[in-house]
Amino acid sequence: MKAPTFKYLRAESMDDVYAAFAEYGDEAVILAGGQSLMPMLNMRLAQPAVLVDINPIYELSGIVLSNQKLHVGAMTRHVEVANAELVAETLPLIGCAIKQVAHRGIRNRGTFGGSLAHADPAAEMPACAVALDATLILQSHGGARRVKATDFFLGVMSTDRRSDEILTSIELPTQGSNHAWAFHELSRRHGDFALVGVAATAQRRSEGLDGLRLVVFGCEARPRISEVVASRTLVPQDVAEFAAAVVKDLDPMSDLEGDAEIKLIQAHALVERSLNDLLAAQPYD
Ligand SMILES: Cc1cc2nc3c(=O)[nH]c(=O)nc-3n(C[C@H](O)[C@H](O)[C@H](O)COP(=O)(O)OP(=O)(O)OC[C@H]3O[C@@H](n4cnc5c(N)ncnc54)[C@H](O)[C@@H]3O)c2cc1C
């Protein structure tokens, strides 16, 4: 199929974006890397009247370290995130997970912000953003709004972003040597969306792991921190019990990739594997 007819606006500045929102309201849709939006247009799953191309706005791209936070511009391409030493050094969870996002050609165009704004429940970056307690910066003509990733994702391709807001950047608290991380996903082929995945971080303590933030994705309608593990210290003897409790807390949805029951079995294996990884990174004394 071919895309429906739409008007194309090339935004050279943020003012151009706000002007498009003011003139066209809900009918104006941001075009970032186009790697999800264009297929959706071609399949007629989206039929916006106006595409607002933000590719010319260079200030929306880039990765900067400041005040122990990594500030990633929304238009930063997946390939830039994957190649950035800053990311590998300060947020190895993202450095690992980004390599699982699609294929090279798609990573060359697709953007970090686009992936979050699109909010596919099987996508890797939204899960990492939640696990890492990221904050999203949304700008409208009226000013900026900061939203925690934990509050941003509402459901399948549904977020807290208002139609007059553009996602401009993402703030991620950096992690040091006292942090452990784990990432696992099951997919049919490398580069496919996850059937089920897990992104997790924790702080290393001599007696175990504290501050566990574990997200199962591709399973529920949105990535969220497991409430079971968030408030407890994890020691090796607890892994089986923890994994079972995490899976019991899930509310999986059946989709084209598998039914809910199978997702639970897959999630159980990945949660257990992730917890063991986190503990393996733990220096016991
Ligand atoms: C074959 C294929 C395989 C893929 N596999 C994976 C995969 O394994 N994992 C994965 O995570 N992704 C995968 N993707 C999707 C890819 O990662 C996209 O790059 C990403 O989902 C969207 O980023 P984009 O920059 O292309 O956004 P676009 O396609 O341009 O936009 C997507 C949506 O987000 C909105 N949007 C984008 N940027 C902003 C912004 N700054 N502010 C407000 N709204 C915005 C758009 O309006 C649109 O609704 C795949 C895509 C394809 C085609």
The ligand as an SDF file (V2000), in Angstrom:
LIG
                    3D

 53 58  0  0  0  0  0  0  0  0999 V2000
   11.9870   -3.4480   10.1620 C   0  0  0  0  0  0  0  0  0  0  0  0
   12.0250   -2.6520   11.4470 C   0  0  0  0  0  0  0  0  0  0  0  0
   12.5000   -3.2690   12.5880 C   0  0  0  0  0  0  0  0  0  0  0  0
   12.5380   -2.5520   13.7820 C   0  0  0  0  0  0  0  0  0  0  0  0
   12.9890   -3.1970   14.8930 N   0  0  0  0  0  0  0  0  0  0  0  0
   13.0220   -2.5290   16.0680 C   0  0  0  0  0  0  0  0  0  0  0  0
   13.4710   -3.1610   17.2610 C   0  0  0  0  0  0  0  0  0  0  0  0
   13.8880   -4.3100   17.2730 O   0  0  0  0  0  0  0  0  0  0  0  0
   13.4430   -2.4350   18.4060 N   0  0  0  0  0  0  0  0  0  0  0  0
   13.0160   -1.1280   18.4370 C   0  0  0  0  0  0  0  0  0  0  0  0
   13.0000   -0.5300   19.5120 O   0  0  0  0  0  0  0  0  0  0  0  0
   12.6050   -0.5060   17.3350 N   0  0  0  0  0  0  0  0  0  0  0  0
   12.6010   -1.1620   16.1460 C   0  0  0  0  0  0  0  0  0  0  0  0
   12.1670   -0.5110   15.0370 N   0  0  0  0  0  0  0  0  0  0  0  0
   11.7060    0.8940   15.1440 C   0  0  0  0  0  0  0  0  0  0  0  0
   12.8670    1.8670   15.1140 C   0  0  0  0  0  0  0  0  0  0  0  0
   13.6560    1.7210   16.2880 O   0  0  0  0  0  0  0  0  0  0  0  0
   12.3930    3.3170   15.0580 C   0  0  0  0  0  0  0  0  0  0  0  0
   13.5330    4.0590   14.8280 O   0  0  0  0  0  0  0  0  0  0  0  0
   11.7330    3.9180   16.2930 C   0  0  0  0  0  0  0  0  0  0  0  0
   10.6920    3.1730   16.7750 O   0  0  0  0  0  0  0  0  0  0  0  0
   11.1040    5.2800   15.9850 C   0  0  0  0  0  0  0  0  0  0  0  0
   12.0860    6.1980   15.8090 O   0  0  0  0  0  0  0  0  0  0  0  0
   12.0330    7.2080   14.5860 P   0  0  0  0  0  0  0  0  0  0  0  0
   13.0290    8.2490   14.9060 O   0  0  0  0  0  0  0  0  0  0  0  0
   12.1900    6.4690   13.3270 O   0  0  0  0  0  0  0  0  0  0  0  0
   10.5810    7.8620   14.7490 O   0  0  0  0  0  0  0  0  0  0  0  0
    9.4480    8.1460   13.6780 P   0  0  0  0  0  0  0  0  0  0  0  0
    9.1310    6.9070   12.9180 O   0  0  0  0  0  0  0  0  0  0  0  0
    9.7880    9.3410   12.8730 O   0  0  0  0  0  0  0  0  0  0  0  0
    8.2510    8.5240   14.6690 O   0  0  0  0  0  0  0  0  0  0  0  0
    7.6170    7.5510   15.4500 C   0  0  0  0  0  0  0  0  0  0  0  0
    6.5170    8.2200   16.2700 C   0  0  0  0  0  0  0  0  0  0  0  0
    7.0720    9.0260   17.3020 O   0  0  0  0  0  0  0  0  0  0  0  0
    6.7000   10.4020   17.1300 C   0  0  0  0  0  0  0  0  0  0  0  0
    7.8990   11.1950   17.4090 N   0  0  0  0  0  0  0  0  0  0  0  0
    9.1460   10.9550   16.9670 C   0  0  0  0  0  0  0  0  0  0  0  0
   10.0180   11.8210   17.4820 N   0  0  0  0  0  0  0  0  0  0  0  0
    9.3010   12.6430   18.2860 C   0  0  0  0  0  0  0  0  0  0  0  0
    9.6510   13.7520   19.1170 C   0  0  0  0  0  0  0  0  0  0  0  0
   10.9080   14.1820   19.2370 N   0  0  0  0  0  0  0  0  0  0  0  0
    8.6640   14.3530   19.8220 N   0  0  0  0  0  0  0  0  0  0  0  0
    7.4000   13.9180   19.7180 C   0  0  0  0  0  0  0  0  0  0  0  0
    7.0060   12.8790   18.9570 N   0  0  0  0  0  0  0  0  0  0  0  0
    7.9530   12.2510   18.2350 C   0  0  0  0  0  0  0  0  0  0  0  0
    6.2320   10.5150   15.6870 C   0  0  0  0  0  0  0  0  0  0  0  0
    5.3160   11.5620   15.5190 O   0  0  0  0  0  0  0  0  0  0  0  0
    5.6330    9.1580   15.4450 C   0  0  0  0  0  0  0  0  0  0  0  0
    4.3340    9.1140   15.9800 O   0  0  0  0  0  0  0  0  0  0  0  0
   12.1200   -1.1870   13.8290 C   0  0  0  0  0  0  0  0  0  0  0  0
   11.6820   -0.5600   12.6580 C   0  0  0  0  0  0  0  0  0  0  0  0
   11.6220   -1.2800   11.4790 C   0  0  0  0  0  0  0  0  0  0  0  0
   11.1460   -0.5910   10.2380 C   0  0  0  0  0  0  0  0  0  0  0  0
  1  2  1  0
  2  3  1  0
  2 52  2  0
  3  4  2  0
  4  5  1  0
  4 50  1  0
  5  6  2  0
  6  7  1  0
  6 13  1  0
  7  8  2  0
  7  9  1  0
  9 10  1  0
 10 11  2  0
 10 12  1  0
 12 13  2  0
 13 14  1  0
 14 15  1  0
 14 50  1  0
 15 16  1  0
 16 17  1  0
 16 18  1  0
 18 19  1  0
 18 20  1  0
 20 21  1  0
 20 22  1  0
 22 23  1  0
 23 24  1  0
 24 25  2  0
 24 26  1  0
 24 27  1  0
 27 28  1  0
 28 29  2  0
 28 30  1  0
 28 31  1  0
 31 32  1  0
 32 33  1  0
 33 34  1  0
 33 48  1  0
 34 35  1  0
 35 36  1  0
 35 46  1  0
 36 37  1  0
 36 45  1  0
 37 38  2  0
 38 39  1  0
 39 40  1  0
 39 45  2  0
 40 41  1  0
 40 42  2  0
 42 43  1  0
 43 44  2  0
 44 45  1  0
 46 47  1  0
 46 48  1  0
 48 49  1  0
 50 51  2  0
 51 52  1  0
 52 53  1  0
M  END
$$$$
